[in-house]
Amino acid sequence: MGTIHYQKSGQVASLTISSPPANALSRSILEKLESILDEMEQAQDIKAIILKGEGKFFSAGADIKEFTSLQQAEDYKALAKQGQVLFNRMEGFKIPIIAAIHGAALGGGLELAMACHIRLVSEQAKLGLPELTIGIIPGFAGTQRLPAYVGAAKAYEMILTGEPISGSKAAEYGLANHSYPEEVLFEKAEELAAKVAAKSGPTIHRVMKLIPYTKNSNFQEGIEAEAEAFGEIFGNEDANEGIRAFIEKRKPNFRDK
């Protein structure tokens, strides 16, 4: 089922996604993250959070196999809303969250990373929203957050082609703050977290409340439309074919239905 390991060192908390082999974001992982946020929200001494993945990846996406257990459009819409509400909570969290991304952040993994306040990436990491390659669409606010970081034109290209970009390119486009060789990535994340944690707690909390005012007022409307579309898309033939092809490790045969 996978889990998220929670450790605290001084005033910095580290969360590590552990769901081999690709740290897929199952419902149980999302629920565990929600539970940890509840715990950290009550803590008075945590000033920075580092979120990373165990093994080869940050997170290679949502748990596609879990999708096959859902039946109705409303089930898929509810799943999208679960992720959206959680990621909105992260984005509005009083403690800054630094994503340290190595290996890959794809699909739901990138949507999770985009809900963090700061993103550090390894130079060779792959970041993207490949959902269209299996006949579905992003469902955890990817269509709304990605344009805010890379601009509308690049977001169209990334989502419509499904092709990922490197960590170096992500930093160049504004999707990541910095890119580093993988061997120093986590060290750099710890250094940044320590710089943040050295500041006064009340000042950190005020800044975390103020910067979100810059978000476009249409964002909430956009994610609701995305959840609706996510549920509708899963009812068509191409979505079923794409998911089967993904599980069977073959190229999908889309019929535009």
BAFI-3210 file (N, C-alpha, C; in Angstrom, 3 decimals, decimal comma, padded with zeros to 6 digits):
// residues 257
n [1|2|3|4|5|6|7|8|9|10|11|12|13|14|15|16|17|18|19|20|21|22|23|24|25|26|27|28|29|30|31|32|33|34|35|36|37|38|39|40|41|42|43|44|45|46|47|48|49|50|51|52|53|54|55|56|57|58|59|60|61|62|63|64|65|66|67|68|69|70|71|72|73|74|75|76|77|78|79|80|81|82|83|84|85|86|87|88|89|90|91|92|93|94|95|96|97|98|99|100|101|102|103|104|105|106|107|108|109|110|111|112|113|114|115|116|117|118|119|120|121|122|123|124|125|126|127|128|129|130|131|132|133|134|135|136|137|138|139|140|141|142|143|144|145|146|147|148|149|150|151|152|153|154|155|156|157|158|159|160|161|162|163|164|165|166|167|168|169|170|171|172|173|174|175|176|177|178|179|180|181|182|183|184|185|186|187|188|189|190|191|192|193|194|195|196|197|198|199|200|201|202|203|204|205|206|207|208|209|210|211|212|213|214|215|216|217|218|219|220|221|222|223|224|225|226|227|228|229|230|231|232|233|234|235|236|237|238|239|240|241|242|243|244|245|246|247|248|249|250|251|252|253|254|255|256|257]
n.u [000,829|002,078|003,568|004,192|007,101|007,853|009,988|011,741|014,068|015,485|014,102|013,089|011,098|011,020|009,524|009,053|008,128|007,171|006,584|007,089|007,304|007,557|006,689|003,949|000,953|-001,317|-004,658|-004,325|-001,800|-002,289|-004,101|-002,479|-000,663|-002,384|-003,001|-000,500|-000,108|-002,112|-000,998|001,404|000,417|-000,385|001,959|004,360|006,951|007,975|009,393|009,993|009,485|010,565|009,878|010,195|011,081|011,441|013,947|014,174|012,650|010,904|008,013|006,262|003,689|000,021|-001,708|-002,330|-003,384|-005,108|-007,179|-008,716|-010,469|-012,523|-015,785|-017,891|-018,481|-018,765|-017,245|-014,627|-014,523|-014,753|-012,348|-010,522|-011,231|-010,520|-007,703|-007,284|-008,296|-006,555|-004,064|-004,528|-004,708|-002,067|-000,762|-001,718|-000,624|000,671|003,319|006,299|006,774|009,181|009,877|011,949|013,133|013,907|014,869|011,993|009,080|006,030|002,805|000,429|002,474|003,971|001,945|001,621|004,146|003,949|002,173|003,675|005,707|008,250|010,483|013,104|015,260|016,820|019,256|018,865|016,356|012,979|010,190|006,729|003,405|001,959|-000,582|-002,362|-001,266|-002,234|-004,887|-006,323|-006,811|-005,037|-005,840|-005,469|-005,372|-003,429|-003,767|-004,269|-002,256|000,214|000,370|000,725|003,325|004,972|003,893|001,214|001,590|003,760|002,683|000,476|001,924|003,411|001,349|-000,331|001,391|002,426|005,034|007,878|009,991|013,436|015,073|016,844|015,764|013,320|014,008|014,932|012,564|011,027|009,537|010,847|012,834|015,642|018,168|020,180|023,124|022,290|023,480|023,873|021,449|019,562|021,056|021,259|018,585|018,232|019,961|018,634|016,211|017,165|017,999|015,543|014,315|015,772|014,629|012,208|009,370|006,677|007,012|007,442|004,976|003,226|004,086|003,494|000,770|000,320|001,475|-000,174|-002,305|-001,765|-002,663|-004,605|-008,042|-009,717|-008,894|-010,088|-012,511|-011,471|-010,229|-012,422|-013,783|-011,892|-011,969|-014,563|-014,321|-012,375|-013,772|-015,685|-014,130|-013,126|-015,192|-015,168|-014,343|-011,665|-010,244|-010,536|-009,210|-006,664|-005,807|-005,833|-003,862|-001,655|-001,345|-000,870|001,465|001,773|001,332|-001,362|-004,454|-006,140|-009,490|-010,780|-013,107]
n.v [-001,211|001,167|004,104|007,161|008,346|010,084|012,363|014,347|016,903|019,025|022,065|021,361|019,363|016,197|014,551|011,474|009,830|006,529|004,076|001,597|000,369|002,925|005,012|005,647|007,589|006,540|006,257|005,688|006,744|009,473|009,895|009,363|011,463|013,600|013,084|013,467|016,175|017,193|016,586|018,081|020,638|021,227|021,357|023,414|024,013|023,492|024,767|024,480|022,252|019,344|017,570|014,464|011,625|008,078|005,758|005,373|007,452|010,615|010,836|008,860|009,262|009,066|006,223|004,161|001,583|001,431|002,959|001,252|000,029|001,735|002,786|004,576|007,847|009,738|008,613|008,914|011,671|012,317|011,273|012,969|015,387|014,818|014,752|017,378|019,007|018,292|019,104|021,824|022,485|022,013|024,001|026,255|026,009|026,753|026,343|026,407|024,277|022,335|020,782|018,158|016,936|014,058|011,745|011,231|013,212|012,800|013,179|012,806|012,985|015,233|017,101|017,027|018,022|020,598|021,733|022,301|024,819|025,531|024,232|022,047|020,439|017,501|017,610|015,806|014,830|013,885|015,717|016,030|015,940|013,296|012,297|012,374|010,578|008,136|008,377|009,881|012,762|015,328|015,419|016,436|019,216|019,906|021,097|023,652|024,632|024,262|026,144|028,512|028,443|027,881|029,277|029,725|028,789|026,949|025,173|024,140|022,743|020,850|019,376|018,516|017,019|015,269|014,884|014,757|017,194|017,976|018,253|020,393|021,970|022,489|024,222|026,317|027,108|027,994|026,262|024,929|025,980|025,717|023,672|020,790|018,633|015,217|013,949|015,895|016,977|016,489|017,402|020,121|020,808|020,496|022,494|024,795|024,576|024,886|027,549|028,824|027,966|029,331|031,758|033,972|032,439|033,664|035,538|033,893|032,540|034,653|035,480|033,158|033,303|035,626|035,638|033,845|035,505|036,473|034,665|033,762|034,652|032,946|030,397|028,452|027,948|026,856|024,428|023,013|022,651|021,036|018,691|017,836|017,338|015,355|013,211|012,796|012,103|009,606|007,941|007,277|005,333|005,499|006,166|003,820|002,034|003,200|002,945|000,147|-000,462|000,750|-000,795|-003,259|-002,727|-001,727|000,027|002,320|001,972|004,333|005,376|007,698|007,974]
n.w [000,000|000,565|002,113|003,960|005,270|008,220|009,593|012,000|012,419|014,483|013,661|011,255|009,205|007,575|004,917|003,412|000,578|000,295|-001,658|-003,331|-006,775|-007,853|-006,327|-006,533|-006,314|-004,404|-003,020|-000,319|000,198|-000,204|001,860|004,064|003,845|004,326|007,009|008,204|007,703|009,354|011,831|011,780|011,605|014,127|015,470|017,089|016,603|014,062|011,184|008,521|005,761|004,107|001,233|-000,289|-002,392|-001,936|-003,024|-006,570|-007,606|-007,280|-007,514|-009,719|-010,565|-010,355|-008,943|-011,331|-011,663|-009,549|-010,439|-011,980|-010,295|-009,925|-010,983|-011,831|-013,326|-011,313|-009,286|-010,214|-010,413|-007,715|-006,777|-008,078|-006,857|-004,220|-004,357|-005,266|-003,171|-001,093|-002,179|-002,506|000,159|000,939|-000,565|000,682|003,172|006,450|006,910|005,054|002,235|000,774|-002,177|-003,045|-005,833|-007,503|-010,088|-011,235|-011,647|-012,382|-013,935|-011,435|-009,584|-010,372|-010,089|-007,335|-006,584|-007,657|-005,922|-003,781|-002,160|-002,945|-005,354|-005,811|-008,063|-009,473|-012,060|-014,170|-013,789|-014,696|-015,576|-015,947|-017,451|-018,404|-018,973|-021,227|-022,983|-022,296|-022,710|-020,847|-018,649|-016,765|-013,260|-010,717|-010,471|-012,322|-014,860|-014,161|-012,439|-013,802|-016,060|-014,620|-013,816|-016,076|-018,169|-020,559|-023,245|-023,154|-021,328|-022,761|-024,730|-023,191|-021,907|-024,014|-025,681|-023,860|-023,249|-021,148|-019,446|-018,713|-015,476|-015,527|-017,595|-016,413|-014,344|-015,899|-017,188|-015,093|-013,615|-011,636|-008,826|-008,622|-010,198|-009,621|-009,540|-009,040|-006,840|-004,909|-004,367|-002,176|-000,062|-000,719|-000,476|002,260|003,167|002,236|003,627|006,219|006,149|005,922|008,300|010,157|010,427|012,021|013,438|013,448|011,345|009,131|008,987|008,414|005,866|004,433|004,375|002,937|000,267|-001,297|-002,063|-004,554|-006,386|-009,227|-009,442|-010,760|-010,305|-008,540|-009,837|-012,138|-011,256|-010,401|-012,798|-014,038|-012,445|-013,044|-015,811|-015,704|-014,551|-016,587|-018,840|-018,134|-018,687|-021,348|-024,353|-025,199|-022,880|-021,352|-023,064|-023,071|-020,399|-020,117|-022,002|-020,811|-018,473|-019,651|-020,889|-023,560|-026,717|-026,901|-028,753|-029,922|-030,641|-030,817|-029,315]
ca.u [000,000|002,955|003,378|005,063|007,880|007,898|011,085|011,969|015,412|015,420|012,861|012,814|010,482|011,246|008,516|009,589|007,139|007,712|005,583|007,827|008,626|007,588|006,061|002,656|000,104|-002,574|-005,512|-003,758|-000,704|-002,892|-004,683|-001,360|-000,152|-003,378|-002,838|000,746|-000,353|-002,871|-000,057|002,361|-000,306|-000,466|003,317|004,743|008,393|008,399|009,422|010,178|009,213|011,155|009,131|011,008|010,689|012,406|014,301|014,608|011,765|010,074|006,758|006,017|002,302|-001,061|-001,763|-003,239|-004,083|-006,195|-008,295|-009,552|-011,475|-013,602|-016,766|-018,741|-017,860|-018,753|-016,132|-013,406|-014,613|-014,474|-010,910|-009,866|-011,480|-009,729|-006,349|-007,295|-008,474|-005,315|-002,993|-004,860|-004,327|-000,609|-000,378|-002,078|-000,132|001,389|004,740|006,755|007,091|010,200|009,932|013,265|012,668|014,917|014,317|010,844|007,828|005,157|001,380|000,101|003,709|004,270|000,881|001,998|005,295|003,517|001,446|004,680|006,032|009,565|010,872|014,488|015,251|018,085|019,375|018,396|014,997|011,959|008,966|005,743|002,026|001,782|-001,898|-002,997|-000,698|-003,054|-006,294|-006,993|-006,312|-004,661|-007,011|-005,137|-005,126|-002,287|-004,072|-004,378|-001,000|001,357|000,501|001,180|004,784|005,709|003,173|000,178|002,074|004,553|001,773|-000,215|002,858|003,736|000,190|-000,862|002,331|002,713|006,479|008,462|011,186|014,476|015,157|017,530|014,784|012,294|014,537|014,986|011,205|010,367|008,802|011,672|013,663|017,041|018,504|021,487|023,467|021,462|024,182|023,851|020,096|018,966|021,885|020,847|017,253|018,425|020,554|017,589|015,274|017,823|017,958|014,173|014,044|016,496|013,825|011,190|008,149|005,566|007,240|007,224|003,541|002,578|004,432|002,782|-000,610|000,243|001,802|-001,299|-003,220|-001,434|-003,257|-005,737|-009,332|-010,403|-008,267|-011,047|-013,426|-010,720|-010,017|-013,722|-014,028|-010,978|-012,504|-015,724|-013,823|-011,657|-014,789|-016,322|-013,179|-012,969|-016,306|-015,112|-013,625|-010,228|-009,682|-010,450|-008,152|-005,380|-005,428|-005,491|-002,576|-000,625|-001,147|-000,326|002,745|001,726|000,861|-002,830|-005,078|-007,249|-010,496|-011,400|-014,460]
ca.v [000,000|002,317|005,018|008,331|008,396|011,431|012,550|015,734|017,222|020,429|022,728|020,934|018,041|015,541|013,562|010,640|008,936|005,177|003,220|001,002|000,794|004,252|005,975|006,060|008,244|005,842|006,942|005,523|007,700|010,797|009,952|009,440|012,829|014,429|012,831|014,098|017,620|017,450|016,527|019,192|021,889|021,463|021,531|024,813|024,198|023,157|025,982|024,129|020,841|018,811|016,426|013,755|010,255|007,027|004,941|005,991|008,517|011,435|010,100|008,701|009,524|008,452|004,764|003,885|000,315|001,692|003,518|000,191|-000,386|002,718|002,424|005,655|009,159|010,421|008,061|009,550|013,078|012,373|011,058|014,216|016,393|014,469|015,243|018,833|019,598|018,080|019,925|023,199|022,649|022,137|025,300|027,264|025,585|027,814|026,002|026,222|022,907|022,283|019,486|017,776|016,024|013,313|010,646|011,636|013,709|012,701|013,097|013,206|013,332|016,636|017,901|017,122|018,930|021,963|022,242|022,729|026,237|025,633|022,976|021,822|019,239|017,024|018,078|014,795|014,384|014,073|016,311|016,157|015,482|012,413|011,648|012,237|009,433|006,953|008,663|010,587|014,117|015,595|015,555|017,034|020,644|020,095|022,029|024,999|025,091|024,281|027,416|029,577|028,357|027,845|030,033|028,951|028,123|025,769|024,224|023,435|021,796|019,753|018,532|017,904|016,004|014,326|014,672|015,419|018,016|017,659|019,144|021,621|022,769|022,918|025,414|027,370|027,560|028,521|025,204|024,633|027,108|025,428|022,280|020,407|017,219|014,428|013,558|016,957|017,536|016,466|018,286|021,491|021,002|020,670|023,815|025,796|024,450|025,451|029,006|029,239|027,675|030,297|032,968|033,986|031,716|034,534|036,146|032,836|032,280|035,781|035,415|032,033|033,737|036,778|035,365|033,272|036,520|036,733|033,633|034,175|034,371|031,893|029,102|027,501|027,574|026,003|023,068|022,339|022,218|019,934|017,495|017,421|016,769|014,130|012,175|012,542|011,438|008,204|007,145|006,992|004,124|005,738|006,101|002,400|001,455|003,735|002,345|-001,259|-000,478|001,083|-001,962|-004,339|-002,251|-001,643|001,304|002,305|002,153|005,244|005,464|009,019|007,790]
ca.w [000,000|000,629|003,234|003,956|006,497|008,785|010,533|012,380|012,896|014,858|013,249|009,880|009,067|006,288|004,536|002,337|-000,021|000,173|-002,291|-004,451|-007,241|-008,478|-005,417|-007,079|-005,321|-004,151|-002,045|001,023|000,315|-000,038|003,206|005,002|003,773|005,031|008,440|008,642|007,718|010,586|012,953|011,707|011,794|015,572|016,009|017,235|016,390|012,702|010,368|007,112|005,449|002,873|000,705|-001,272|-002,654|-001,632|-004,183|-007,822|-008,066|-006,397|-007,711|-011,156|-010,924|-009,596|-009,033|-012,448|-011,435|-008,608|-011,213|-012,550|-009,307|-009,950|-012,005|-012,310|-013,504|-010,021|-008,510|-010,706|-010,029|-006,277|-006,621|-008,479|-005,830|-003,043|-004,585|-005,378|-001,842|-000,356|-002,728|-002,136|001,565|000,971|-001,108|001,667|004,482|007,162|006,932|003,677|001,823|-000,279|-002,864|-003,553|-006,881|-008,257|-010,890|-012,037|-011,062|-013,546|-013,637|-010,072|-008,881|-010,664|-009,482|-005,927|-006,479|-007,947|-004,761|-002,817|-002,306|-003,581|-005,980|-006,196|-008,896|-010,037|-013,441|-015,115|-013,454|-015,725|-015,038|-017,004|-017,275|-019,562|-018,929|-022,540|-023,706|-022,001|-022,955|-019,758|-018,476|-015,372|-012,402|-009,420|-010,726|-013,201|-015,954|-013,607|-011,835|-014,718|-016,787|-013,727|-013,690|-017,349|-019,181|-021,243|-024,455|-022,776|-020,680|-023,840|-025,356|-022,280|-021,631|-025,239|-026,175|-022,783|-023,151|-019,981|-019,600|-017,736|-014,331|-015,951|-018,328|-015,465|-013,679|-016,917|-017,497|-013,906|-012,923|-010,462|-008,392|-008,936|-010,518|-009,088|-009,722|-008,125|-005,619|-003,893|-004,319|-000,849|000,763|-001,033|000,107|003,701|003,364|002,038|004,744|007,400|006,010|006,232|009,704|010,988|010,527|013,069|013,088|013,053|010,029|008,133|008,877|007,739|004,442|003,846|004,165|002,047|-001,134|-002,054|-002,598|-005,961|-007,243|-010,059|-008,811|-011,508|-010,033|-007,970|-010,916|-013,059|-010,754|-010,390|-014,178|-014,303|-011,797|-013,826|-017,058|-015,339|-014,414|-017,884|-019,733|-017,761|-019,183|-022,785|-024,787|-025,283|-021,532|-020,998|-023,879|-022,633|-019,118|-020,384|-022,699|-019,822|-017,612|-020,482|-021,421|-025,019|-027,231|-027,018|-030,066|-029,696|-031,692|-030,668|-028,775]
c.u [000,860|002,628|004,223|005,775|008,041|009,013|011,234|013,370|015,443|014,071|012,488|012,224|010,775|010,183|009,053|008,517|007,787|006,622|006,204|006,881|008,698|006,969|004,766|001,766|-001,248|-003,409|-004,930|-002,584|-001,253|-003,471|-003,601|-000,789|-001,089|-003,206|-001,579|000,595|-001,138|-001,926|000,875|001,682|-000,391|000,901|003,680|006,188|008,872|008,288|009,628|009,976|009,911|010,350|009,956|010,493|011,813|012,727|014,668|013,819|011,239|008,681|006,460|004,542|001,287|-001,030|-002,799|-004,026|-005,248|-007,416|-009,245|-010,616|-012,653|-014,518|-017,473|-017,966|-017,751|-017,613|-014,822|-013,382|-014,273|-012,990|-010,150|-010,029|-010,685|-008,306|-006,292|-007,403|-007,198|-004,214|-003,261|-004,461|-002,811|-000,176|-000,684|-001,548|000,706|002,893|005,203|007,190|008,034|010,180|011,347|013,037|013,836|014,208|013,191|009,745|006,869|003,695|001,078|001,321|004,106|003,198|001,134|003,130|004,881|002,706|002,399|005,087|007,340|009,901|012,361|014,531|016,670|018,089|018,773|016,994|014,050|010,681|007,959|004,370|001,674|000,406|-002,512|-002,455|-001,454|-004,548|-007,047|-006,428|-005,836|-005,904|-006,755|-004,668|-003,907|-002,536|-004,134|-003,054|000,136|001,461|001,010|002,698|005,502|005,068|002,227|000,732|002,857|003,668|000,975|000,691|003,117|002,556|-000,287|000,074|002,580|004,189|007,061|009,632|012,191|014,414|015,817|016,569|013,697|012,739|014,579|013,605|010,475|009,536|009,537|012,492|015,118|017,161|019,941|021,846|022,756|022,159|024,181|022,444|019,550|019,750|021,478|019,468|017,359|019,028|019,496|016,599|015,863|017,809|016,572|013,908|014,757|015,708|012,803|009,912|006,996|005,770|007,014|005,730|002,804|002,847|003,660|001,309|-000,722|000,479|000,640|-002,318|-002,956|-002,091|-004,489|-007,063|-010,110|-009,893|-009,271|-012,042|-012,749|-010,543|-011,341|-014,075|-013,128|-011,496|-013,699|-015,284|-013,092|-012,637|-015,417|-015,409|-013,061|-014,121|-016,188|-014,230|-012,116|-009,561|-009,519|-009,327|-006,782|-004,900|-005,062|-004,116|-001,433|-000,301|-000,491|000,985|002,794|001,233|-000,664|-003,309|-006,324|-008,169|-011,261|-012,842|-014,405]
c.v [001,257|003,215|006,257|008,361|009,847|011,483|014,035|015,888|018,706|021,010|022,419|019,531|017,501|014,478|012,800|009,681|007,573|004,246|002,596|000,410|002,239|005,337|006,547|006,601|007,542|006,653|006,828|006,474|009,105|010,955|010,047|010,857|013,783|014,304|013,516|015,619|018,018|017,539|017,739|020,533|022,252|021,706|023,007|025,077|023,838|024,409|025,703|022,632|020,493|017,586|015,778|012,337|009,288|006,257|005,781|007,224|009,383|010,804|010,068|008,807|008,903|006,934|004,370|002,595|000,488|002,256|002,435|-000,296|000,582|002,455|003,618|006,965|009,896|009,914|008,734|011,025|013,234|012,177|012,332|015,274|016,104|015,001|016,756|019,510|019,466|018,999|021,413|023,474|022,813|023,529|026,433|026,976|026,682|027,563|025,778|024,785|022,964|020,882|019,270|016,631|015,371|012,248|011,098|012,182|013,818|012,624|013,633|013,579|014,774|017,542|018,075|018,126|020,378|022,575|022,654|024,171|026,469|024,261|023,002|020,501|018,795|017,358|017,110|014,280|014,659|014,595|016,480|015,674|014,607|011,780|011,417|011,048|008,140|007,293|009,326|012,002|014,295|015,830|016,204|018,480|020,910|021,098|023,475|025,514|025,195|025,596|028,564|029,602|028,498|028,694|029,128|028,168|026,858|024,728|023,449|022,361|020,592|018,811|017,803|016,854|014,927|014,106|015,429|016,313|017,625|018,624|020,461|022,547|023,295|024,174|026,595|027,958|028,153|027,505|024,778|025,860|026,937|023,969|022,014|019,001|016,388|014,136|014,651|017,514|017,600|017,351|019,755|021,799|021,242|022,037|024,911|025,772|025,068|026,976|029,539|029,098|028,632|031,589|032,844|033,299|032,615|035,193|035,131|032,643|033,416|035,744|034,299|032,369|034,807|036,452|034,740|034,282|036,816|035,733|034,162|033,756|033,271|030,490|028,071|027,025|026,606|024,586|022,303|021,837|021,041|018,631|016,944|016,731|015,451|012,969|011,807|011,755|009,949|007,327|006,779|005,789|004,327|005,681|004,646|001,708|001,916|003,122|000,878|-001,360|-000,184|-000,130|-003,110|-003,968|-002,301|-000,267|001,260|002,522|003,012|005,307|006,771|008,935|007,742]
c.w [000,000|001,805|003,006|005,301|006,935|009,822|010,825|012,920|013,202|014,460|011,799|009,886|007,674|006,075|003,337|001,845|-000,233|-000,331|-003,527|-005,493|-007,691|-007,606|-005,983|-005,965|-005,227|-003,175|-000,645|001,247|000,547|001,369|004,274|005,022|004,510|006,540|008,975|008,678|008,969|011,777|012,954|011,940|013,272|016,200|016,036|016,813|014,985|011,835|008,877|006,947|004,141|002,473|-000,393|-001,445|-002,323|-002,911|-005,389|-008,229|-006,936|-006,387|-009,198|-011,507|-009,991|-009,804|-010,091|-012,221|-010,474|-009,331|-011,712|-011,571|-009,261|-011,130|-012,644|-012,460|-012,172|-009,137|-008,907|-010,328|-008,546|-006,009|-006,969|-007,398|-004,554|-003,187|-004,628|-004,012|-001,026|-000,861|-002,493|-000,693|001,693|000,533|-000,122|003,062|005,129|007,231|005,497|003,398|000,628|-000,891|-003,391|-004,535|-007,597|-009,086|-011,797|-011,148|-012,229|-013,113|-012,250|-009,254|-009,124|-010,061|-007,985|-005,744|-006,712|-006,815|-003,644|-003,122|-003,052|-004,154|-006,340|-006,949|-009,232|-011,519|-014,444|-014,799|-014,617|-015,065|-016,167|-016,587|-018,474|-019,696|-020,305|-023,324|-023,388|-022,033|-021,829|-019,675|-017,039|-014,524|-011,059|-009,603|-011,607|-014,312|-015,468|-013,043|-012,854|-015,489|-015,919|-013,610|-015,022|-018,437|-019,956|-022,427|-024,123|-022,100|-021,720|-024,434|-024,460|-022,073|-022,886|-025,825|-025,130|-022,560|-021,954|-020,363|-018,517|-016,558|-014,686|-016,684|-017,393|-014,722|-014,645|-017,175|-016,301|-013,149|-011,647|-010,106|-008,806|-009,360|-010,072|-009,557|-008,657|-006,803|-004,545|-003,673|-002,901|000,120|000,542|-000,452|001,614|004,012|003,244|003,196|006,009|007,350|006,369|007,731|010,653|011,199|011,657|012,594|012,677|011,693|008,914|007,900|008,178|006,241|003,752|003,606|003,084|000,576|-001,902|-002,580|-004,074|-006,905|-007,965|-009,424|-009,528|-011,174|-009,523|-009,014|-011,884|-012,546|-010,660|-011,791|-014,540|-013,689|-012,562|-015,111|-016,819|-015,228|-015,742|-018,815|-019,419|-018,229|-020,641|-023,115|-024,788|-023,917|-021,091|-021,757|-023,396|-021,343|-019,294|-021,038|-021,739|-018,953|-018,375|-021,157|-022,956|-025,439|-027,376|-028,447|-029,874|-030,901|-031,629|-030,222|-027,248]
res [m|g|t|i|h|y|q|k|s|g|q|v|a|s|l|t|i|s|s|p|p|a|n|a|l|s|r|s|i|l|e|k|l|e|s|i|l|d|e|m|e|q|a|q|d|i|k|a|i|i|l|k|g|e|g|k|f|f|s|a|g|a|d|i|k|e|f|t|s|l|q|q|a|e|d|y|k|a|l|a|k|q|g|q|v|l|f|n|r|m|e|g|f|k|i|p|i|i|a|a|i|h|g|a|a|l|g|g|g|l|e|l|a|m|a|c|h|i|r|l|v|s|e|q|a|k|l|g|l|p|e|l|t|i|g|i|i|p|g|f|a|g|t|q|r|l|p|a|y|v|g|a|a|k|a|y|e|m|i|l|t|g|e|p|i|s|g|s|k|a|a|e|y|g|l|a|n|h|s|y|p|e|e|v|l|f|e|k|a|e|e|l|a|a|k|v|a|a|k|s|g|p|t|i|h|r|v|m|k|l|i|p|y|t|k|n|s|n|f|q|e|g|i|e|a|e|a|e|a|f|g|e|i|f|g|n|e|d|a|n|e|g|i|r|a|f|i|e|k|r|k|p|n|f|r|d|k]
***
